[in-house]
């Protein structure tokens, strides 16, 4: 196993990580921004007000994209395990 293959596997792992975390992070960012604008407009400074909508939105995103996320991570793992003989020899 040479340095190029290690870098390639690391790059693929980072791409899969970004791909899996992007929907959750983007929805959390959008909901946080909307709640922050609401708090600024109404001058309500309650910390739990931001937590509950984010929690609900993240749960909804995980339920909606869960099968796709699972297929992505299992596909990556399966490809990685299938390529073990080629990495060793």
RAGI-V711321 format. One record per residue. N is the residue number from 1. RES is the residue in one letter. SS is DSSP state (2 for helix, 1 for strand, 0 for the rest). PSI is psi in radians with two decimals (none if undefined). Layout:
# RAGI-V711321
n=(N:N)
res=(RES:RES)
ss=(SS:SS)
psi=(PSI:PSI)
This chain:
# RAGI-V711321
n=(1:2:3:4:5:6:7:8:9:10:11:12:13:14:15:16:17:18:19:20:21:22:23:24:25:26:27:28:29:30:31:32:33:34:35:36:37:38:39:40:41:42:43:44:45:46:47:48:49:50:51:52:53:54:55:56:57:58:59:60:61:62:63:64:65:66:67:68:69:70:71:72:73:74:75:76:77:78:79:80:81:82:83:84:85:86:87:88:89)
res=(X:X:X:X:X:X:X:X:X:X:X:X:X:X:X:X:X:X:X:X:X:X:X:X:X:X:X:X:X:X:X:X:X:X:X:X:X:X:X:X:X:X:X:X:X:X:X:X:X:X:X:X:X:X:X:X:X:X:X:X:X:X:X:X:X:X:X:X:X:X:X:X:X:X:X:X:X:X:X:X:X:X:X:X:X:X:X:X:X)
ss=(0:0:2:2:2:2:2:2:2:2:2:2:2:2:2:2:2:2:2:2:2:2:2:2:2:2:2:2:2:2:2:2:2:2:2:2:2:2:2:2:2:2:0:0:0:0:0:2:2:2:2:2:2:2:2:2:2:2:2:2:2:2:2:2:2:2:2:2:2:2:2:2:2:2:2:2:2:2:2:2:2:2:0:2:2:2:2:2:0)
psi=(2.11:3.09:-0.58:-0.70:-0.60:-0.75:-0.69:-0.76:-0.74:-0.70:-0.76:-0.71:-0.73:-0.67:-0.74:-0.69:-0.78:-0.73:-0.68:-0.58:-0.31:-0.84:-0.71:-0.79:-0.69:-0.72:-0.71:-0.70:-0.79:-0.79:-0.72:-0.71:-0.75:-0.77:-0.66:-0.69:-0.68:-0.75:-0.66:-0.64:-0.63:-0.11:0.62:2.07:1.19:2.16:-0.59:-0.30:-0.54:-0.49:-0.81:-0.83:-0.66:-0.74:-0.76:-0.75:-0.73:-0.69:-0.70:-0.71:-0.73:-0.64:-0.64:-0.71:0.07:-0.87:-0.68:-0.75:-0.74:-0.71:-0.68:-0.82:-0.63:-0.62:-0.76:-0.79:-0.72:-0.77:-0.67:-0.77:-0.68:-0.48:0.03:-0.81:-0.61:-0.48:-0.60:-0.80:none)
